Amino acid sequence: MQIKLIKSQTTLKHSSDNSLLETLEKNGFYPRYQCRMGFCGACKVTLKSGRVSYKQPPLAMIQSHEILTCCCQVEQDLEIEF
């Protein structure tokens, strides 16, 4: 899968073995985070296109256009903004 970061015009390769947060970190991008479990919502980013799912609904409050990078499962190529 590919993750396009809109502001930096960068495209990253993503493996389902990693969380989206881990993929970002491994490529030198460091969005805010705290719990890494979907509780706090600190890692939320804006989803511009694509689709994610969650194994369990996150406890953090998110809008329909937001995703949690720590616990979402990437279902297709994404465009995100943070």
GUTIVEX-749514 format. One record per residue: residue in one letter; x, y, z of N, C-alpha, C in turn. Coordinates in Angstrom, 3 decimals. Layout:
sepa residu: A nx: X ny: Y nz: Z cax: X cay: Y caz: Z cx: X cy: Y cz: Z .
...
end
This chain:
sepa residu: M nx: 0.836 ny: -1.174 nz: 0.000 cax: 0.000 cay: 0.000 caz: 0.000 cx: 0.887 cy: 1.246 cz: 0.000 .
sepa residu: Q nx: 0.306 ny: 2.329 nz: -0.464 cax: 1.024 cay: 3.591 caz: -0.491 cx: 0.303 cy: 4.618 cz: 0.368 .
sepa residu: I nx: 1.102 ny: 5.424 nz: 1.053 cax: 0.586 cay: 6.494 caz: 1.887 cx: 1.138 cy: 7.802 cz: 1.338 .
sepa residu: K nx: 0.257 ny: 8.669 nz: 0.882 cax: 0.694 cay: 9.967 caz: 0.361 cx: 0.476 cy: 11.018 cz: 1.447 .
sepa residu: L nx: 1.551 ny: 11.741 nz: 1.747 cax: 1.491 cay: 12.831 caz: 2.711 cx: 1.313 cy: 14.113 cz: 1.922 .
sepa residu: I nx: 0.164 ny: 14.734 nz: 2.041 cax: -0.205 cay: 15.840 caz: 1.175 cx: 0.708 cy: 17.048 cz: 1.325 .
sepa residu: K nx: 0.972 ny: 17.488 nz: 2.539 cax: 1.770 cay: 18.714 caz: 2.734 cx: 3.181 cy: 18.582 cz: 2.192 .
sepa residu: S nx: 3.801 ny: 17.427 nz: 2.409 cax: 5.185 cay: 17.252 caz: 1.953 cx: 5.284 cy: 16.652 cz: 0.564 .
sepa residu: Q nx: 4.134 ny: 16.285 nz: -0.030 cax: 4.115 cay: 15.641 caz: -1.355 cx: 5.037 cy: 14.422 cz: -1.388 .
sepa residu: T nx: 4.999 ny: 13.642 nz: -0.309 cax: 5.811 cay: 12.440 caz: -0.175 cx: 4.909 cy: 11.219 cz: -0.217 .
sepa residu: T nx: 5.383 ny: 10.164 nz: -0.870 cax: 4.651 cay: 8.902 caz: -0.897 cx: 5.500 cy: 7.836 cz: -0.226 .
sepa residu: L nx: 4.896 ny: 7.132 nz: 0.724 cax: 5.584 cay: 6.096 caz: 1.488 cx: 4.966 cy: 4.737 cz: 1.190 .
sepa residu: K nx: 5.779 ny: 3.697 nz: 1.282 cax: 5.262 cay: 2.335 caz: 1.174 cx: 4.885 cy: 1.867 cz: 2.570 .
sepa residu: H nx: 3.718 ny: 1.247 nz: 2.660 cax: 3.219 cay: 0.779 caz: 3.948 cx: 3.006 cy: -0.724 cz: 3.913 .
sepa residu: S nx: 3.446 ny: -1.391 nz: 4.955 cax: 3.236 cay: -2.829 caz: 5.121 cx: 2.232 cy: -3.043 cz: 6.246 .
sepa residu: S nx: 1.333 ny: -3.970 nz: 6.060 cax: 0.345 cay: -4.245 caz: 7.097 cx: 0.973 cy: -4.853 cz: 8.350 .
sepa residu: D nx: 2.268 ny: -5.162 nz: 8.311 cax: 2.978 cay: -5.650 caz: 9.494 cx: 3.184 cy: -4.534 cz: 10.515 .
sepa residu: N nx: 3.090 ny: -3.280 nz: 10.061 cax: 3.326 cay: -2.121 caz: 10.919 cx: 2.057 cy: -1.301 cz: 11.061 .
sepa residu: S nx: 2.002 ny: -0.525 nz: 12.139 cax: 0.925 cay: 0.455 caz: 12.246 cx: 1.270 cy: 1.616 cz: 11.311 .
sepa residu: L nx: 0.280 ny: 2.392 nz: 10.984 cax: 0.529 cay: 3.582 caz: 10.168 cx: 1.494 cy: 4.517 cz: 10.887 .
sepa residu: L nx: 1.360 ny: 4.640 nz: 12.196 cax: 2.277 cay: 5.464 caz: 12.987 cx: 3.718 cy: 4.972 cz: 12.849 .
sepa residu: E nx: 3.929 ny: 3.660 nz: 12.913 cax: 5.274 cay: 3.110 caz: 12.766 cx: 5.842 cy: 3.379 cz: 11.376 .
sepa residu: T nx: 5.013 ny: 3.258 nz: 10.348 cax: 5.470 cay: 3.548 caz: 8.986 cx: 5.912 cy: 5.002 cz: 8.873 .
sepa residu: L nx: 5.134 ny: 5.904 nz: 9.425 cax: 5.509 cay: 7.323 caz: 9.398 cx: 6.828 cy: 7.544 cz: 10.119 .
sepa residu: E nx: 6.970 ny: 6.994 nz: 11.308 cax: 8.198 cay: 7.167 caz: 12.088 cx: 9.418 cy: 6.594 cz: 11.376 .
sepa residu: K nx: 9.279 ny: 5.422 nz: 10.780 cax: 10.407 cay: 4.793 caz: 10.081 cx: 10.875 cy: 5.623 cz: 8.887 .
sepa residu: N nx: 10.001 ny: 6.497 nz: 8.406 cax: 10.342 cay: 7.332 caz: 7.252 cx: 10.627 cy: 8.778 cz: 7.631 .
sepa residu: G nx: 10.853 ny: 9.032 nz: 8.915 cax: 11.269 cay: 10.356 caz: 9.363 cx: 10.153 cy: 11.351 cz: 9.603 .
sepa residu: F nx: 8.917 ny: 10.881 nz: 9.717 cax: 7.781 cay: 11.752 caz: 10.015 cx: 7.274 cy: 11.391 cz: 11.406 .
sepa residu: Y nx: 7.038 ny: 12.417 nz: 12.224 cax: 6.715 cay: 12.167 caz: 13.619 cx: 5.452 cy: 12.906 cz: 14.057 .
sepa residu: P nx: 4.286 ny: 12.337 nz: 13.721 cax: 3.061 cay: 12.942 caz: 14.231 cx: 3.009 cy: 12.761 cz: 15.751 .
sepa residu: R nx: 2.231 ny: 13.600 nz: 16.391 cax: 2.080 cay: 13.467 caz: 17.842 cx: 1.442 cy: 12.115 cz: 18.168 .
sepa residu: Y nx: 1.765 ny: 11.598 nz: 19.325 cax: 1.122 cay: 10.381 caz: 19.824 cx: 1.354 cy: 10.323 cz: 21.325 .
sepa residu: Q nx: 0.602 ny: 9.490 nz: 22.002 cax: 0.828 cay: 9.243 caz: 23.430 cx: 0.637 cy: 7.770 cz: 23.759 .
sepa residu: C nx: -0.575 ny: 7.268 nz: 23.624 cax: -0.872 cay: 5.939 caz: 24.165 cx: -0.561 cy: 4.777 cz: 23.215 .
sepa residu: R nx: -0.611 ny: 5.005 nz: 21.909 cax: -0.425 cay: 3.964 caz: 20.888 cx: -1.481 cy: 2.853 cz: 20.954 .
sepa residu: M nx: -2.649 ny: 3.172 nz: 21.527 cax: -3.686 cay: 2.152 caz: 21.666 cx: -5.078 cy: 2.664 cz: 21.294 .
sepa residu: G nx: -5.197 ny: 3.880 nz: 20.793 cax: -6.497 cay: 4.403 caz: 20.395 cx: -7.317 cy: 5.017 cz: 21.505 .
sepa residu: F nx: -6.692 ny: 5.229 nz: 22.670 cax: -7.421 cay: 5.806 caz: 23.801 cx: -7.414 cy: 7.332 cz: 23.800 .
sepa residu: C nx: -6.269 ny: 7.925 nz: 23.493 cax: -6.112 cay: 9.368 caz: 23.726 cx: -6.468 cy: 10.241 cz: 22.530 .
sepa residu: G nx: -6.269 ny: 9.760 nz: 21.327 cax: -6.572 cay: 10.549 caz: 20.135 cx: -5.473 cy: 11.501 cz: 19.710 .
sepa residu: A nx: -4.345 ny: 11.502 nz: 20.396 cax: -3.259 cay: 12.432 caz: 20.061 cx: -2.699 cy: 12.200 cz: 18.659 .
sepa residu: C nx: -2.798 ny: 10.989 nz: 18.146 cax: -2.188 cay: 10.651 caz: 16.849 cx: -3.136 cy: 10.828 cz: 15.665 .
sepa residu: K nx: -4.277 ny: 11.455 nz: 15.873 cax: -5.228 cay: 11.565 caz: 14.766 cx: -4.710 cy: 12.488 cz: 13.680 .
sepa residu: V nx: -4.994 ny: 12.096 nz: 12.451 cax: -4.644 cay: 12.873 caz: 11.264 cx: -5.878 cy: 12.946 cz: 10.371 .
sepa residu: T nx: -5.834 ny: 13.845 nz: 9.408 cax: -6.943 cay: 14.012 caz: 8.483 cx: -6.799 cy: 13.049 cz: 7.314 .
sepa residu: L nx: -7.835 ny: 12.286 nz: 7.069 cax: -7.874 cay: 11.355 caz: 5.934 cx: -8.508 cy: 12.074 cz: 4.755 .
sepa residu: K nx: -7.736 ny: 12.260 nz: 3.681 cax: -8.237 cay: 12.920 caz: 2.471 cx: -8.814 cy: 11.922 cz: 1.484 .
sepa residu: S nx: -8.208 ny: 10.747 nz: 1.390 cax: -8.766 cay: 9.693 caz: 0.541 cx: -8.224 cy: 8.350 cz: 1.001 .
sepa residu: G nx: -8.940 ny: 7.298 nz: 0.659 cax: -8.562 cay: 5.955 caz: 1.050 cx: -9.499 cy: 5.429 cz: 2.119 .
sepa residu: R nx: -9.157 ny: 4.261 nz: 2.643 cax: -10.029 cay: 3.631 caz: 3.629 cx: -9.200 cy: 2.892 cz: 4.666 .
sepa residu: V nx: -9.626 ny: 3.005 nz: 5.916 cax: -9.016 cay: 2.259 caz: 7.012 cx: -10.120 cy: 1.559 cz: 7.795 .
sepa residu: S nx: -9.722 ny: 0.617 nz: 8.621 cax: -10.655 cay: -0.033 caz: 9.538 cx: -9.959 cy: -0.136 cz: 10.888 .
sepa residu: Y nx: -10.694 ny: -0.592 nz: 11.876 cax: -10.155 cay: -0.783 caz: 13.220 cx: -10.571 cy: -2.162 cz: 13.702 .
sepa residu: K nx: -9.661 ny: -2.877 nz: 14.341 cax: -10.003 cay: -4.183 caz: 14.899 cx: -11.069 cy: -4.018 cz: 15.980 .
sepa residu: Q nx: -10.915 ny: -2.963 nz: 16.776 cax: -11.899 cay: -2.590 caz: 17.785 cx: -12.139 cy: -1.097 cz: 17.642 .
sepa residu: P nx: -13.348 ny: -0.631 nz: 17.822 cax: -13.594 cay: 0.809 caz: 17.726 cx: -12.714 cy: 1.568 cz: 18.723 .
sepa residu: P nx: -12.026 ny: 2.605 nz: 18.266 cax: -11.167 cay: 3.357 caz: 19.192 cx: -12.020 cy: 4.100 cz: 20.226 .
sepa residu: L nx: -11.453 ny: 4.299 nz: 21.392 cax: -12.149 cay: 5.027 caz: 22.447 cx: -12.039 cy: 6.540 cz: 22.266 .
sepa residu: A nx: -11.003 ny: 6.983 nz: 21.575 cax: -10.824 cay: 8.418 caz: 21.325 cx: -11.912 cy: 8.924 cz: 20.387 .
sepa residu: M nx: -12.335 ny: 10.125 nz: 20.614 cax: -13.347 cay: 10.742 caz: 19.763 cx: -12.680 cy: 11.229 cz: 18.475 .
sepa residu: I nx: -13.174 ny: 10.742 nz: 17.329 cax: -12.663 cay: 11.194 caz: 16.034 cx: -13.845 cy: 11.509 cz: 15.129 .
sepa residu: Q nx: -13.619 ny: 12.437 nz: 14.215 cax: -14.611 cay: 12.794 caz: 13.212 cx: -14.517 cy: 11.810 cz: 12.048 .
sepa residu: S nx: -15.480 ny: 11.839 nz: 11.159 cax: -15.508 cay: 10.897 caz: 10.034 cx: -14.329 cy: 11.077 cz: 9.084 .
sepa residu: H nx: -13.698 ny: 12.246 nz: 9.075 cax: -12.559 cay: 12.504 caz: 8.194 cx: -11.218 cy: 12.355 cz: 8.919 .
sepa residu: E nx: -11.226 ny: 11.818 nz: 10.128 cax: -10.004 cay: 11.640 caz: 10.908 cx: -9.744 cy: 10.156 cz: 11.140 .
sepa residu: I nx: -8.456 ny: 9.815 nz: 11.256 cax: -8.062 cay: 8.447 caz: 11.587 cx: -6.999 cy: 8.489 cz: 12.675 .
sepa residu: L nx: -6.875 ny: 7.405 nz: 13.399 cax: -5.839 cay: 7.277 caz: 14.424 cx: -4.697 cy: 6.447 cz: 13.850 .
sepa residu: T nx: -3.534 ny: 7.061 nz: 13.709 cax: -2.402 cay: 6.379 caz: 13.073 cx: -1.878 cy: 5.208 cz: 13.893 .
sepa residu: C nx: -2.142 ny: 5.211 nz: 15.190 cax: -1.584 cay: 4.162 caz: 16.046 cx: -2.298 cy: 2.830 cz: 15.920 .
sepa residu: C nx: -3.577 ny: 2.850 nz: 15.533 cax: -4.336 cay: 1.595 caz: 15.607 cx: -5.214 cy: 1.303 cz: 14.395 .
sepa residu: C nx: -5.193 ny: 2.145 nz: 13.384 cax: -6.011 cay: 1.854 caz: 12.208 cx: -5.337 cy: 0.803 cz: 11.338 .
sepa residu: Q nx: -6.151 ny: 0.048 nz: 10.638 cax: -5.686 cay: -0.935 caz: 9.665 cx: -5.886 cy: -0.324 cz: 8.284 .
sepa residu: V nx: -4.812 ny: -0.143 nz: 7.538 cax: -4.902 cay: 0.462 caz: 6.216 cx: -5.521 cy: -0.556 cz: 5.260 .
sepa residu: E nx: -6.623 ny: -0.174 nz: 4.631 cax: -7.350 cay: -1.067 caz: 3.715 cx: -7.019 cy: -0.797 cz: 2.248 .
sepa residu: Q nx: -6.611 ny: 0.426 nz: 1.937 cax: -6.237 cay: 0.793 caz: 0.569 cx: -5.313 cy: 2.003 cz: 0.636 .
sepa residu: D nx: -4.735 ny: 2.380 nz: -0.498 cax: -3.838 cay: 3.532 caz: -0.529 cx: -4.519 cy: 4.722 cz: 0.127 .
sepa residu: L nx: -3.726 ny: 5.510 nz: 0.859 cax: -4.262 cay: 6.653 caz: 1.602 cx: -3.607 cy: 7.955 cz: 1.177 .
sepa residu: E nx: -4.338 ny: 9.024 nz: 1.335 cax: -3.803 cay: 10.383 caz: 1.314 cx: -4.167 cy: 10.974 cz: 2.653 .
sepa residu: I nx: -3.142 ny: 11.438 nz: 3.400 cax: -3.389 cay: 11.989 caz: 4.727 cx: -2.706 cy: 13.344 cz: 4.873 .
sepa residu: E nx: -3.181 ny: 14.083 nz: 5.862 cax: -2.615 cay: 15.403 caz: 6.158 cx: -2.468 cy: 15.517 cz: 7.670 .
sepa residu: F nx: -1.293 ny: 15.948 nz: 8.098 cax: -1.090 cay: 16.218 caz: 9.525 cx: -0.103 cy: 17.332 cz: 9.716 .
end
